Amino acid sequence: MAYRFLIVAFDAKVGIITVNRPDVLNAVNIETILELEQAVKECNDNPDVCVIIITGKGKSFVSGSDISRLYEMGEAQAREYSMTGQRVLTSIENSRKPVIAAVNGFALGSGCEIAMACDIRIASLKAKFGQPEVKLGLIPGHAGTQRLSRLVGIGKAKELILTGDLIDAEEALRIGLADRVAAPDMLLEEAKTIAGKIADAGPNAVRTAKDVINRGFDVDMATGQEYEIDAFSRLFATDEAREGMKAFMEKRKPEWK
């Protein structure tokens, strides 16, 4: 598929999606968000892709939503925009293949929300995170009020959202909004290294582990444990698990199908 606002490339077993609107610091509009949905689907449908990386072109990851477009919206349009954004970000969160955010610069508003929908967030030392919507008389609309509190705790989420303050990569790492920090020139390589480790694992096991973690996050411990028991035992009926264990005993690399 041809993309207007994205660059989609493939490197070994990794699909790399780059938001490509550097003239507006990669601010997103509805068209960009819909392209992102399609790009993630393309990577999920590609049997050669095991891991997806999302990053931004230039000095910004995604600086937020295009304010000039937001200004034109009425209540009904804003509702549709919020619903669409939430649907797309949920598709990232529930992607069959793990998604890594390589946050190269500003991750503000919708950009922070996109990063939070990813499974792993690696931040450049130049990255800035924030949900500054209240400074526009708005609130986050792509599930930022919900994901941020689940990642950093309700108190810190309220502080960041109610003040609209921005934080740097080190603070994002400290509070759990980022999982790793990398030098700017090593950011993509760091993301690819992690992606490579994931790609070397059993693909069905990776998908199953992600699914069980996501499903178990908002339920009680006993229910989550039942999810794990069911998934763990089902894997023993797969050729992948047999190959993985056999390869370990034979001291060789597994050959995943």
LOBA-352984 format. One record per atom (N, C-alpha, C): residue in one letter; z, y, x. Coordinates in steps of 0.05 Angstrom, whole numbers, padded with zeros to 5 digits, always signed. Each point is the difference from the previous one (the first is absolute). Layout:
AZYX/...
end
This chain:
M+00000-00024+00017/M+00000+00024-00017/M+00000+00025+00017/A-00015+00020-00008/A+00000+00026+00014/A+00023+00017-00010/Y+00015+00012+00018/Y+00023+00017-00007/Y-00005+00029+00008/R+00008+00018-00017/R-00003+00028+00006/R+00023+00012+00015/F+00024-00009-00007/F+00025+00012+00011/F+00015-00019+00019/L-00010-00024+00004/L+00013-00019+00017/L-00019-00011+00021/I+00011-00010+00022/I-00015-00016+00019/I+00013-00028+00000/V-00016-00021-00006/V+00010-00027+00000/V-00013-00016+00022/A+00016-00010+00019/A-00010-00015+00023/A+00015-00026+00002/F-00011-00018+00016/F+00012-00026+00004/F+00002-00006+00029/D+00023-00009+00009/D+00005-00006+00028/D+00014-00027+00001/A-00015-00020+00009/A+00010-00028+00000/A+00009-00007-00029/K+00026-00006-00004/K+00009-00008-00026/K+00014+00023-00015/V-00005+00025+00009/V+00013+00023-00012/V-00020+00019-00013/G+00006+00008-00025/G-00015+00020-00014/G+00014+00027+00004/I-00015+00020+00010/I+00012+00026+00005/I-00012+00021-00019/I+00017+00011-00017/I-00008+00020-00019/I+00010+00027+00009/T-00019+00019+00005/T+00007+00027+00010/T-00007+00021-00021/V+00020+00015-00009/V-00005+00022-00018/V-00014+00022+00016/N-00024+00008-00010/N-00017+00017+00016/N-00007+00026-00014/R+00021+00017-00003/R-00004+00027-00010/R+00015+00020+00018/P-00006-00001+00026/P+00016+00016+00019/P-00001+00030-00004/D-00021+00009-00014/D-00003+00029-00005/D+00022+00010-00019/V+00012-00018-00016/V+00022+00007-00018/V+00025-00017+00007/L+00002-00007+00026/L+00023-00016+00010/L+00003-00026-00016/N-00023-00011-00009/N-00001-00025-00015/N+00015+00001-00026/A+00001+00023-00012/A+00011+00002-00027/A-00017-00017-00019/V+00013-00013-00019/V-00015-00019-00017/V-00005+00012-00028/N-00022-00007-00011/N-00007+00006-00028/N-00003-00027-00014/I-00006+00001-00026/I-00002-00025-00015/I-00022-00018+00012/E-00021+00012+00010/E-00022-00016+00010/E+00009-00015+00026/T+00015+00013+00017/T+00010-00013+00024/T+00018-00023-00007/I+00018+00005-00019/I+00019-00021-00008/I-00015-00024-00011/L-00021+00004-00016/L-00015-00022-00011/L-00016-00015+00022/E-00010+00015+00020/E-00013-00012+00023/E+00020-00018+00015/L+00025+00010+00003/L+00020-00015+00014/L+00005-00027-00014/E+00001+00001-00026/E+00003-00024-00016/E-00022-00020+00006/Q-00025+00010+00000/Q-00023-00017+00005/Q+00000-00011+00028/A+00008+00017+00020/A+00000-00009+00028/A+00021-00022+00004/V+00023+00002-00012/V+00020-00021+00002/V-00010-00026-00012/K-00013+00003-00023/K-00012-00023-00013/K-00021-00013+00017/E-00017+00016+00013/E-00021-00011+00018/E+00013-00016+00023/C+00022+00011+00011/C+00013-00015+00022/C+00013-00026-00011/N+00012+00002-00023/N+00012-00024-00012/N-00021-00022-00006/D-00024+00009-00008/D-00021-00019-00007/D-00015-00011+00025/N+00005+00012+00023/N-00014-00008+00024/N+00016-00023+00013/P-00011-00024+00001/P+00014-00023+00011/P+00007+00002+00030/D-00014+00018+00014/D+00005+00004+00028/D+00023+00019+00006/V+00009+00014-00020/V+00021+00020+00004/V+00027-00013-00007/C+00019+00003+00018/C+00028-00010-00004/C+00020+00022-00005/V-00005+00023+00011/V+00018+00023-00001/V-00016+00026-00004/I+00012+00019-00014/I-00012+00026-00006/I+00016+00022+00013/I-00013+00019+00013/I+00013+00024+00011/I-00011+00024-00015/I+00017+00018-00008/I-00008+00025-00012/I+00010+00023+00018/T-00019+00018+00007/T+00007+00022+00017/T-00016+00025-00009/G+00002+00021+00015/G-00015+00025-00007/G-00016+00010+00024/K-00021+00015-00006/K-00017+00012+00020/K+00012+00027+00009/G+00000+00004+00026/G+00010+00026+00010/G+00030+00001+00003/K+00012+00023-00006/K+00029+00004+00004/K+00017-00005-00024/S-00012-00011-00021/S+00015-00005-00025/S-00005-00029-00009/F+00021-00012-00011/F-00002-00026-00014/F-00012+00006-00027/V+00016+00011-00018/V-00008+00012-00026/V+00020+00022-00005/S-00010+00024-00002/S+00017+00023-00003/S+00010+00005-00028/G-00008-00017-00019/G+00008+00003-00028/G-00024+00000-00018/S+00004+00008-00025/S-00022+00003-00019/S-00013+00027+00004/D-00026+00001-00007/D-00015+00025+00002/D+00011+00020-00021/I+00014+00020+00009/I+00014+00018-00019/I-00020+00015-00018/S-00023+00007+00011/S-00020+00014-00017/S-00008-00017-00024/R+00000-00027+00004/R-00007-00017-00023/R+00024-00003-00018/L+00024-00001+00011/L+00024-00002-00017/L+00002+00025-00018/Y-00006+00023+00011/Y+00003+00025-00015/Y-00018+00001-00025/E-00022-00015+00001/E-00018+00000-00023/E+00009-00020-00022/M+00020-00016+00005/M+00008-00021-00019/M+00019+00011-00022/G-00004-00011-00023/G+00019+00003-00022/G+00018-00024-00001/E+00017-00001-00020/E+00019-00022-00002/E-00014-00028-00002/A-00020-00002-00016/A-00014-00025-00004/A-00013-00009+00026/Q-00013+00018+00013/Q-00014-00006+00025/Q+00020-00009+00022/A+00023+00015+00001/A+00020-00007+00019/A+00012-00028-00005/R+00003-00007-00025/R+00010-00026-00007/R-00020-00022+00010/E-00025+00005-00005/E-00021-00019+00009/E+00000-00002+00030/Y+00003+00022+00014/Y+00000+00000+00030/Y+00024-00015+00010/S+00023+00004-00012/S+00024-00014+00008/S-00003-00030-00005/M-00010-00007-00023/M-00003-00029-00006/M-00020-00013+00018/T-00022+00014+00006/T-00020-00012+00018/T+00011-00004+00028/G+00014+00021+00010/G+00012-00002+00027/G+00020-00022+00002/Q+00017-00003-00021/Q+00020-00021+00000/Q-00013-00028+00000/R-00022-00002-00016/R-00014-00026-00001/R-00011-00007+00027/V-00013+00019+00013/V-00012-00005+00026/V+00021-00007+00021/L+00022+00015+00001/L+00020-00005+00020/L+00014-00027-00006/T+00003-00007-00025/T+00010-00027-00007/T-00018-00022+00010/S-00027+00006-00001/S-00019-00020+00010/S+00003-00003+00030/I+00007+00021+00014/I+00005-00002+00029/I+00026-00016+00005/E+00021+00007-00015/E+00025-00014+00003/E-00002-00030-00006/N-00017-00007-00019/N-00004-00028-00008/N-00025-00012+00013/S-00012+00013+00019/S-00023-00011+00013/S+00006-00028+00011/R-00020-00018-00004/R+00004-00028+00010/R+00004-00001+00030/K-00011+00020+00014/K+00001+00001+00029/K+00019+00023+00008/P+00016-00003+00020/P+00018+00021+00009/P-00014+00026+00007/V+00013+00022-00007/V-00012+00026+00006/V+00019+00016+00018/I-00011+00010+00022/I+00015+00016+00019/I-00009+00029-00002/A+00019+00019-00003/A-00007+00028+00002/A+00004+00010+00028/A-00022+00010+00012/A+00002+00012+00027/A+00000+00030-00005/V+00024+00011-00001/V+00003+00028-00009/V-00003+00018+00024/N-00024+00012+00002/N-00008+00015+00024/N+00008+00030-00001/G+00008+00010-00023/G+00007+00028-00002/G+00015+00005-00026/F-00008+00021-00015/F+00013+00007-00024/F-00002-00022-00021/A+00023-00009-00010/A+00001-00019-00023/A+00017+00013-00021/L-00012+00018-00015/L+00014+00017-00019/L-00009-00006-00029/G+00019+00002-00019/G-00007-00005-00027/G-00014-00027-00004/S-00024+00000-00010/S-00015-00025-00004/S-00003-00016+00025/G-00001+00014+00023/G-00002-00014+00026/G+00025-00016+00006/C+00023+00011-00005/C+00025-00015+00004/C+00001-00023-00020/E-00009+00005-00024/E+00000-00021-00020/E-00019-00023+00007/I-00023+00006+00012/I-00019-00021+00009/I+00014-00016+00022/A+00012+00014+00019/A+00013-00014+00022/A+00022-00019-00010/M+00016+00010-00020/M+00021-00016-00011/M-00009-00025-00014/A-00025+00001-00011/A-00011-00023-00014/A-00009-00022+00020/C-00002+00007+00025/C-00009-00020+00020/C+00024-00017+00008/D-00006-00023+00012/D+00021-00019+00008/D+00016+00009+00025/I-00015+00012+00019/I+00012+00008+00025/I-00010+00028+00006/R+00017+00018+00010/R-00007+00027+00006/R+00005+00005+00030/I-00021+00007+00015/I+00002+00007+00028/I-00007+00030+00002/A+00018+00015+00011/A-00003+00029+00001/A-00006+00010+00028/S-00020+00017+00003/S-00004+00015+00024/S+00023+00019+00004/L+00006+00006+00026/L+00021+00020+00005/L-00007+00027-00011/K-00025+00004-00007/K-00009+00026-00012/K+00001-00001-00031/A+00008-00022-00011/A+00000-00003-00029/A+00022+00017-00013/K-00006+00009-00024/K+00020+00014-00017/K-00001-00013-00028/F+00023-00006-00011/F+00002-00012-00026/F+00014+00020-00020/G-00008-00002-00025/G+00015+00016-00020/G-00012-00002-00027/Q+00017+00007-00020/Q-00009+00002-00028/Q+00007+00029-00009/P-00018+00019+00007/P+00006+00028-00005/P-00009+00011-00027/E-00004-00018-00019/E-00011+00008-00026/E+00017+00021-00015/V+00026-00001+00003/V+00017+00019-00015/V-00006+00029+00008/K-00011+00004+00024/K-00007+00027+00009/K-00024+00010-00015/L-00014-00018-00014/L-00023+00008-00018/L+00008+00000-00029/G+00026-00005-00005/G+00008-00003-00028/G-00006-00027-00012/L-00004-00020+00017/L-00008-00027-00009/L+00019-00020+00011/I-00004-00026-00006/I+00014-00022+00013/I-00021-00020+00010/P+00008-00019+00016/P-00019-00021+00008/P-00011-00014-00025/G-00025-00007+00001/G-00013-00012-00023/G-00011-00028+00004/H+00000-00009+00026/H-00011-00026+00006/H+00022-00019+00009/A+00022+00001-00015/A+00023-00018+00004/A+00018+00007+00023/G-00003+00024+00011/G+00017+00009+00022/G+00029+00000-00007/T+00007+00008-00025/T+00028+00001-00008/T+00012-00028-00001/Q-00016-00020-00003/Q+00009-00028-00002/Q+00000-00014+00027/R-00022+00002+00015/R-00001-00015+00025/R+00018+00012+00021/L+00002+00026+00001/L+00016+00013+00022/L+00029-00009-00002/S+00012+00000-00024/S+00028-00008-00003/S+00004-00029+00007/R-00020-00017-00005/R+00002-00028+00007/R-00001-00004+00030/L-00014+00018+00014/L-00003-00003+00029/L+00024+00013+00015/V+00009+00023-00008/V+00019+00015+00016/V+00027+00003-00014/G+00003-00009-00025/G+00025+00004-00015/G-00003+00024-00018/I+00015+00000-00022/I-00003+00020-00020/I+00009+00028+00009/G+00021+00001+00016/G+00010+00026+00009/G-00020+00014+00018/K-00011-00014+00020/K-00019+00012+00019/K-00026+00007-00015/A-00008-00017-00019/A-00024+00005-00015/A+00003+00026-00017/K+00023+00003-00012/K+00005+00025-00015/K-00001+00024+00018/E+00012-00002+00024/E+00000+00022+00018/E-00029+00008+00008/L-00016-00019+00007/L-00027+00006+00008/L-00017+00010-00023/I+00002-00012-00023/I-00016+00009-00023/I+00009+00026-00012/L+00026+00004-00002/L+00011+00025-00012/L-00003+00024+00018/T+00000-00004+00026/T-00003+00023+00018/T-00030+00004+00008/G-00015-00022-00001/G-00028+00002+00009/G-00003+00001+00030/D+00022-00006+00014/D+00000+00002+00029/D-00018-00021+00013/L-00012+00007+00023/L-00015-00019+00016/L+00017-00011+00022/I-00005-00025+00008/I+00014-00012+00022/I-00020-00011+00020/D+00009-00002+00025/D-00018-00010+00021/D+00002-00030+00002/A-00016-00012+00018/A-00002-00029+00002/A+00027-00013+00008/E+00015+00013+00018/E+00025-00012+00009/E+00020-00001-00023/E+00001+00021-00017/E+00018+00000-00023/E-00009-00020-00020/A-00027-00003-00004/A-00011-00020-00019/A+00008-00028+00009/L+00000-00005+00026/L+00008-00025+00011/L+00029-00005-00005/R+00017+00020+00005/R+00029-00002-00003/R+00008-00007-00029/I-00013+00011-00019/I+00008-00004-00028/I-00015-00024-00013/G-00019-00012+00014/G-00014-00023-00011/G-00026+00006-00014/L-00010+00025+00002/L-00026+00007-00012/L-00023-00009+00018/A+00005-00001+00026/A-00019-00011+00019/A+00012-00025+00013/D-00016-00019+00008/D+00010-00024+00012/D-00003+00000+00030/R-00019+00015+00010/R-00004+00003+00029/R-00011+00028+00005/V+00004+00009+00025/V-00011+00025+00009/V-00016-00006+00025/A-00023+00014+00003/A-00018-00005+00022/A-00011+00027+00011/A-00007+00000+00025/A-00014+00024+00011/A-00026+00004-00015/P-00008+00025-00004/P-00024+00005-00015/P-00025-00016+00009/D-00004-00002+00026/D-00024-00013+00010/D+00003-00031-00001/M+00023-00010-00007/M+00004-00029-00001/M+00005-00009-00029/L-00001+00018-00019/L+00007-00007-00028/L-00017-00022-00011/L-00027+00003+00002/L-00017-00020-00012/L+00002-00027+00015/E+00003+00002+00026/E+00003-00025+00015/E+00026-00015-00007/E+00021+00016-00005/E+00026-00012-00009/E-00004-00014-00027/A-00014+00014-00018/A-00006-00012-00027/A-00017-00025+00003/K-00020+00000+00018/K-00017-00023+00004/K+00016-00023+00012/T+00019+00006+00017/T+00016-00021+00013/T+00017-00015-00021/I+00012+00016-00018/I+00016-00013-00022/I-00019-00015-00018/A-00023+00012-00007/A-00019-00014-00017/A-00009-00026+00012/G-00004+00000+00027/G-00008-00024+00013/G+00021-00023-00001/K+00025+00008+00002/K+00021-00020-00003/K+00001-00012-00028/I-00004+00017-00020/I-00001-00010-00028/I-00024-00018-00004/A-00023+00009+00012/A-00025-00016-00004/A+00001-00027+00013/D+00018-00003+00020/D+00003-00026+00014/D+00016-00020-00016/A+00015+00010-00020/A+00017-00017-00017/A-00016-00013-00022/G+00012-00019-00013/G-00014-00013-00023/G-00006+00020-00022/P-00025+00004-00007/P-00006+00020-00020/P+00012-00004-00027/N+00002-00025-00009/N+00013-00005-00026/N+00030+00005+00002/A+00012-00008+00022/A+00028+00005+00004/A+00006+00030+00000/V-00017+00016+00013/V+00004+00029+00001/V-00001+00011-00029/R-00021-00008-00015/R-00002+00010-00027/R+00024-00008-00017/T+00009-00025+00004/T+00022-00009-00016/T+00026+00014+00007/A+00005+00005+00026/A+00024+00014+00009/A+00000+00028-00012/K-00022+00014+00002/K-00001+00027-00011/K+00006+00000-00030/D-00012-00018-00014/D+00004-00002-00029/D+00029-00005-00007/V+00013-00018+00014/V+00027-00007-00006/V+00019+00024+00006/I-00005+00013+00022/I+00016+00024+00007/I-00003+00021-00022/N-00025+00006-00008/N-00005+00021-00020/N+00013-00008-00027/R-00004-00025-00008/R+00011-00008-00026/R+00030-00001+00000/G+00012-00007+00023/G+00029-00002+00001/G+00015+00025+00004/F-00014+00022+00007/F+00014+00025+00008/F+00016+00012-00022/D-00009-00001-00025/D+00013+00013-00022/D+00014-00019-00019/V+00005-00024+00009/V+00015-00019-00017/V+00026-00008+00014/D+00017-00014-00014/D+00025-00008+00012/D-00005-00022+00021/M+00020-00004+00017/M-00002-00018+00023/M-00008-00028-00009/A+00013-00010-00021/A-00005-00027-00009/A-00029-00004-00009/T-00010+00020-00014/T-00028-00002-00009/T-00019+00001+00023/G+00005+00017+00019/G-00016+00002+00024/G+00000-00026+00016/Q+00023-00013+00001/Q+00002-00025+00015/Q-00017-00022-00014/E+00000+00001-00027/E-00017-00019-00015/E-00029+00004+00006/Y-00009+00026+00002/Y-00027+00006+00008/Y-00006-00013+00027/E+00018+00003+00018/E-00004-00011+00027/E-00002-00030+00000/I+00019-00013-00014/I-00001-00030-00001/I-00026-00010-00011/D-00010+00013-00022/D-00025-00009-00012/D-00024+00003+00020/A-00001+00024+00013/A-00022+00006+00018/A+00001-00018+00025/F+00024-00002+00011/F+00004-00017+00024/F-00009-00028-00005/S+00008-00012-00022/S-00007-00028-00006/S-00030-00003-00006/R-00012+00019-00014/R-00028-00002-00006/R-00017+00000+00025/L+00008+00014+00021/L-00016+00001+00025/L-00002-00027+00013/F+00019-00018-00005/F-00001-00027+00012/F-00023-00017-00011/A-00011+00009-00022/A-00023-00014-00012/A-00027+00010+00011/T+00001+00019+00019/T-00024+00013+00010/T-00009-00012+00026/D-00026-00001+00005/D-00011-00008+00026/D+00009+00019+00022/E+00003+00025-00007/E+00008+00020+00020/E+00027-00006+00012/A+00020-00007-00016/A+00026-00006+00010/A-00001-00026+00018/R-00015-00020-00009/R-00003-00024+00015/R-00012+00005+00028/E-00021+00017+00000/E-00013+00007+00025/E+00019+00016+00018/G+00015+00019-00012/G+00018+00016+00016/G+00022-00017+00014/M+00012-00018-00015/M+00021-00017+00011/M-00011-00020+00020/K-00024-00011-00006/K-00012-00019+00018/K-00008+00013+00026/A-00011+00024-00001/A-00008+00015+00024/A+00025+00006+00017/F+00022+00006-00013/F+00025+00006+00016/F+00008-00025+00015/M+00000-00023-00014/M+00009-00025+00013/M-00020-00009+00022/E-00025+00007-00003/E-00020-00007+00020/E-00004+00022+00021/K+00017+00021-00002/K+00000+00021+00020/K-00028+00013+00003/R-00012+00007-00022/R-00026+00014+00000/R+00000+00022-00022/K-00020+00017+00001/K-00002+00021-00020/K-00011-00013-00026/P+00011+00008-00023/P-00011-00011-00025/P-00027+00011-00006/E-00016-00016-00014/E-00027+00008-00009/E+00001+00004-00030/W+00004+00026-00007/W+00002+00007-00029/W-00027-00001-00013/K-00001-00009-00024/K-00025+00000-00016/K+00002+00023-00021/
end
